[in-house]
């Protein structure tokens, strides 16, 4: 049988795992890769290519970077590639019906949640932020909605206490890639019957913004701990040092029993910095002062002494 002609659409690191898995699987021919345009990044705002573009060029694949997926010239170019299937993984734009209807087998998407839960841009982070014990990946046949298409396959994974946004991202990227290459042959052979998403349990995972990282010490310690874990590596959970000027990023923390005024430091030693919360106590293990390096609590305290009774957070009431 001739190889299945596939166009791949994706942008961030997450998508690279799926593209790599497709390339490694016999019977698939990647006839083109579509990704977002290069964007300015860093202090000097130099144009940076998306990770998928770098990976695709390194694999000698044709790359298309339309500003808008609805562009007629781009859609015409897709038609010339004559894909039988379009695979999408974190591309970053909603596809118009003209693209969804173009390939013989339609368009399928690798989504990092158990749909219909966490439709949208940031399912990995919100699963941890909300304290979920389980998440997973869904391979979905796309329609014109936001992650509303029929489900082909799904696989779950537990979220452990040791997980953060980075570790869960990497695990789901691999899980999604593996499930994708297992699903495609069965799907094109007609042995998988797409099933509509359940009507109940739908939720939305909006794009993460920097302000999501601000710690509100009035919240329970476990809620803040989930924020610390969920927002690694970006934007990170953050508060402010007692002078209320410098930002303090929290990379790792734990939950302790106890009580104290929200934001008030209860203990500060080599074992960590214990801070009162609305319920329970959060102990800070790894920190980074604005403009500084990531340090353990012991290393941080050696250069930035903090004492019990001092209060973290710019917006807290003065004790």
C-alpha positions as CSV (number, residue, x, y, z in Angstrom):
1,X,0.0,0.0,0.0
2,X,1.2,3.5,-0.7
3,X,2.1,5.6,2.3
4,X,-0.6,7.8,3.8
5,X,0.0,11.4,2.8
6,X,-0.1,13.6,6.0
7,X,0.1,17.3,6.6
8,X,1.2,18.1,10.2
9,X,0.1,21.3,11.9
10,X,1.7,22.3,15.2
11,X,3.8,25.0,16.9
12,X,5.3,24.5,20.4
13,X,7.6,21.8,21.9
14,X,4.5,19.7,22.8
15,X,3.8,19.1,19.1
16,X,7.4,18.0,18.2
17,X,6.8,14.6,19.9
18,X,3.9,13.8,17.6
19,X,5.7,14.9,14.5
20,X,8.7,12.8,15.5
21,X,6.5,9.8,16.1
22,X,4.9,10.2,12.7
23,X,8.2,10.4,10.9
24,X,9.4,7.2,12.7
25,X,6.4,5.2,11.7
26,X,6.4,3.3,8.4
27,X,3.4,3.9,6.2
28,X,3.2,7.7,6.8
29,X,4.5,10.3,4.4
30,X,4.7,13.9,5.8
31,X,4.1,16.0,2.8
32,X,4.2,19.3,4.6
33,X,4.4,21.0,8.0
34,X,2.3,24.0,9.0
35,X,3.3,26.2,11.9
36,X,2.8,29.7,13.2
37,X,5.0,32.5,11.8
38,X,8.3,33.4,13.5
39,X,7.7,35.8,16.5
40,X,9.9,38.3,18.2
41,X,11.2,37.1,21.6
42,X,13.7,38.1,24.3
43,X,14.9,41.5,25.3
44,X,16.1,42.3,21.9
45,X,12.9,41.1,20.2
46,X,14.7,39.0,17.6
47,X,12.5,36.8,15.4
48,X,12.5,33.2,16.8
49,X,11.2,30.2,14.8
50,X,8.6,28.0,16.6
51,X,10.0,24.7,17.8
52,X,8.1,22.7,15.2
53,X,9.7,24.7,12.4
54,X,13.2,24.0,13.7
55,X,12.4,20.3,14.0
56,X,10.8,20.1,10.6
57,X,13.6,21.9,8.8
58,X,16.1,19.6,10.6
59,X,14.1,16.7,9.1
60,X,14.2,18.3,5.6
61,X,10.4,18.8,5.5
62,X,8.5,21.6,3.7
63,X,7.3,24.2,6.1
64,X,4.4,26.6,5.6
65,X,3.8,29.6,8.0
66,X,0.6,31.4,7.2
67,X,-0.3,34.4,9.4
68,X,-3.9,33.2,9.2
69,X,-5.1,29.6,8.4
70,X,-8.1,31.1,6.6
71,X,-5.8,32.7,4.0
72,X,-7.0,31.6,0.5
73,X,-3.5,31.3,-0.9
74,X,-2.5,29.1,2.0
75,X,-5.5,26.9,1.5
76,X,-4.7,26.6,-2.2
77,X,-1.2,25.5,-1.3
78,X,-2.6,22.9,1.1
79,X,-4.7,21.5,-1.8
80,X,-1.6,21.2,-3.9
81,X,0.0,19.1,-1.2
82,X,-3.0,16.7,-1.5
83,X,-3.0,15.4,2.0
84,X,-5.2,12.4,2.8
85,X,-5.1,13.3,6.5
86,X,-4.2,16.5,8.5
87,X,-2.8,15.9,12.0
88,X,-3.0,18.9,14.4
89,X,-1.2,19.2,17.7
90,X,-1.3,22.6,19.5
91,X,-1.3,24.6,16.3
92,X,-2.8,27.7,17.8
93,X,-5.5,28.6,15.4
94,X,-9.1,27.3,14.8
95,X,-9.2,25.7,11.3
96,X,-11.9,26.8,8.9
97,X,-14.3,24.3,7.3
98,X,-12.4,24.6,4.0
99,X,-9.4,22.9,5.6
100,X,-11.4,20.5,7.7
101,X,-13.1,19.1,4.6
102,X,-10.0,19.1,2.4
103,X,-8.4,15.7,3.3
104,X,-10.1,12.4,2.5
105,X,-9.9,11.4,6.2
106,X,-10.4,14.9,7.6
107,X,-8.4,16.5,10.4
108,X,-7.5,14.9,13.7
109,X,-6.2,16.6,16.8
110,X,-3.9,15.5,19.7
111,X,-5.4,17.2,22.8
112,X,-3.8,17.0,26.2
113,X,-6.9,16.4,28.3
114,X,-9.7,13.9,28.6
115,X,-12.3,15.7,26.6
116,X,-14.8,17.2,27.1
117,X,-12.9,18.4,30.1
118,X,-10.4,21.3,29.5
119,X,-11.2,22.3,26.0
120,X,-8.9,25.2,25.1
121,X,-5.4,26.4,25.2
122,X,-4.0,25.3,28.6
123,X,-5.4,21.9,29.7
124,X,-2.2,20.7,31.3
125,X,-1.8,23.7,33.6
126,X,-5.4,23.9,34.6
127,X,-5.6,20.2,35.5
128,X,-2.9,20.8,38.1
129,X,-4.2,24.2,39.2
130,X,-7.6,22.6,39.9
131,X,-6.0,19.7,41.9
132,X,-7.1,16.9,39.5
133,X,-5.8,13.4,40.3
134,X,-6.1,12.2,36.7
135,X,-5.7,13.7,33.2
136,X,-4.8,12.3,29.8
137,X,-4.8,12.7,26.1
138,X,-7.6,12.5,23.5
139,X,-7.3,11.9,19.8
140,X,-10.2,13.7,18.3
141,X,-11.7,14.2,14.8
142,X,-11.9,18.0,14.4
143,X,-14.9,20.1,13.6
144,X,-15.4,23.9,13.5
145,X,-15.8,24.2,17.3
146,X,-13.2,24.6,20.0
147,X,-12.1,21.1,20.8
148,X,-15.7,19.8,20.3
149,X,-15.2,17.1,17.7
150,X,-15.9,13.4,18.0
151,X,-13.5,11.3,20.1
152,X,-11.4,8.6,18.4
153,X,-9.3,7.3,21.3
154,X,-8.2,8.5,24.7
155,X,-5.7,7.4,27.4
156,X,-5.3,8.6,31.0
157,X,-2.4,9.2,33.4
158,X,-2.3,9.9,37.1
159,X,-1.1,13.3,38.3
160,X,1.3,12.7,41.1
161,X,2.4,15.0,43.9
162,X,5.8,15.2,42.3
163,X,4.3,16.4,39.0
164,X,4.4,20.0,37.8
165,X,3.5,21.7,34.6
166,X,6.8,20.8,33.0
167,X,6.9,17.1,33.9
168,X,3.2,16.6,33.0
169,X,3.7,18.4,29.7
170,X,6.5,16.1,28.8
171,X,4.7,12.9,29.8
172,X,1.5,13.9,27.9
173,X,3.5,14.9,24.8
174,X,4.9,11.4,24.7
175,X,1.6,9.7,25.6
176,X,-0.2,11.7,22.9
177,X,2.5,10.9,20.2
178,X,2.3,7.2,21.0
179,X,-1.5,7.1,21.0
180,X,-1.6,9.1,17.7
181,X,0.5,6.6,15.7
182,X,-1.6,3.7,17.1
183,X,-4.9,5.4,16.3
184,X,-4.3,6.5,12.7
185,X,-4.0,3.1,11.0
186,X,-7.2,1.9,12.8
187,X,-9.0,5.1,12.0
188,X,-8.2,5.1,8.3
189,X,-9.1,1.4,8.1
190,X,-12.5,2.2,9.5
191,X,-12.1,0.1,12.6
192,X,-12.6,3.0,15.0
193,X,-16.0,4.5,15.2
194,X,-15.8,8.2,16.2
195,X,-18.1,8.9,19.2
196,X,-19.6,12.3,20.2
197,X,-18.2,13.9,23.3
198,X,-20.4,13.5,26.4
199,X,-22.8,16.3,26.9
200,X,-21.8,16.6,30.6
201,X,-18.5,17.5,32.1
202,X,-17.4,20.0,29.5
203,X,-15.0,22.8,30.8
204,X,-12.7,25.4,29.3
205,X,-9.0,25.9,30.0
206,X,-8.1,29.5,29.0
207,X,-4.7,30.6,28.0
208,X,-2.3,31.2,30.9
209,X,-1.3,34.8,31.6
210,X,1.4,36.1,33.8
211,X,-1.1,37.4,36.3
212,X,-2.2,33.8,37.0
213,X,1.0,33.3,38.8
214,X,0.3,35.9,41.6
215,X,0.0,34.1,44.9
216,X,-3.0,35.1,47.1
217,X,-1.9,34.0,50.6
218,X,-5.5,34.0,51.8
219,X,-6.1,30.9,49.8
220,X,-5.6,27.4,51.3
221,X,-2.0,26.1,51.2
222,X,-3.0,23.2,49.0
223,X,-4.5,25.6,46.4
224,X,-1.3,27.7,46.4
225,X,0.8,24.5,46.1
226,X,-1.2,23.5,43.1
227,X,-0.5,27.0,41.6
228,X,3.2,26.6,42.2
229,X,3.3,23.2,40.5
230,X,0.9,24.0,37.7
231,X,2.7,27.1,36.5
232,X,6.2,25.7,36.2
233,X,8.1,26.8,34.1
234,X,6.0,29.8,33.0
235,X,4.9,32.2,34.4
236,X,5.7,30.6,37.7
237,X,3.9,31.3,41.0
238,X,5.2,34.5,42.5
239,X,4.8,36.8,45.5
240,X,6.8,39.8,46.7
241,X,9.5,40.1,49.4
242,X,8.7,42.1,52.6
243,X,9.9,45.3,51.1
244,X,7.0,44.9,48.6
245,X,9.1,45.9,45.7
246,X,11.0,42.8,44.5
247,X,9.2,39.8,43.0
248,X,9.9,36.4,44.5
249,X,9.3,33.4,42.2
250,X,8.5,30.1,43.9
251,X,9.7,27.1,42.0
252,X,9.0,24.3,44.5
253,X,7.0,24.1,47.7
254,X,5.1,21.7,50.0
255,X,2.1,21.7,52.3
256,X,2.4,21.5,56.1
257,X,0.0,21.3,58.9
258,X,-0.3,24.3,61.1
259,X,-1.8,27.8,61.0
260,X,-0.6,31.4,60.7
261,X,-1.6,34.7,59.3
262,X,-1.8,34.7,55.5
263,X,1.6,35.7,54.0
264,X,3.4,35.8,57.4
265,X,6.7,33.9,57.7
266,X,6.4,31.4,60.5
267,X,9.9,29.7,60.2
268,X,12.9,30.3,57.9
269,X,15.8,27.8,58.1
270,X,17.6,25.3,55.9
271,X,14.6,23.1,55.8
272,X,12.5,25.8,54.1
273,X,10.5,29.0,54.6
274,X,7.1,28.3,56.2
275,X,4.4,30.8,55.3
276,X,0.9,31.1,56.8
277,X,-2.0,30.7,54.4
278,X,-5.8,31.0,54.6
279,X,-5.8,27.3,55.6
280,X,-2.6,25.4,56.5
281,X,1.0,26.3,55.9
282,X,3.1,26.4,52.7
283,X,6.8,25.7,53.0
284,X,8.9,27.2,50.2
285,X,11.8,24.9,49.0
286,X,13.1,26.6,45.9
287,X,13.0,30.3,45.2
288,X,14.3,32.9,42.8
289,X,14.5,36.6,43.5
290,X,13.8,38.9,40.5
291,X,17.0,39.2,38.6
292,X,18.6,36.4,40.6
293,X,19.3,32.7,40.3
294,X,17.1,29.8,41.2
295,X,18.2,28.7,44.8
296,X,17.2,26.3,47.5
297,X,15.7,27.9,50.6
298,X,19.0,27.4,52.5
299,X,21.0,29.1,49.7
300,X,18.4,31.9,49.4
301,X,18.4,32.7,53.1
302,X,22.2,32.9,53.2
303,X,22.1,35.9,51.0
304,X,18.6,37.2,51.7
305,X,17.7,36.8,55.4
306,X,14.0,36.4,56.2
307,X,12.7,36.3,59.7
308,X,9.5,35.0,61.3
309,X,6.9,37.7,61.5
310,X,7.8,39.3,58.2
311,X,5.1,39.3,55.6
312,X,5.3,38.3,51.9
313,X,3.1,39.8,49.3
314,X,2.6,43.3,48.0
315,X,-1.2,43.4,48.3
316,X,-1.6,42.0,51.8
317,X,-2.8,44.2,54.7
318,X,0.0,45.5,57.0
319,X,0.2,43.4,60.2
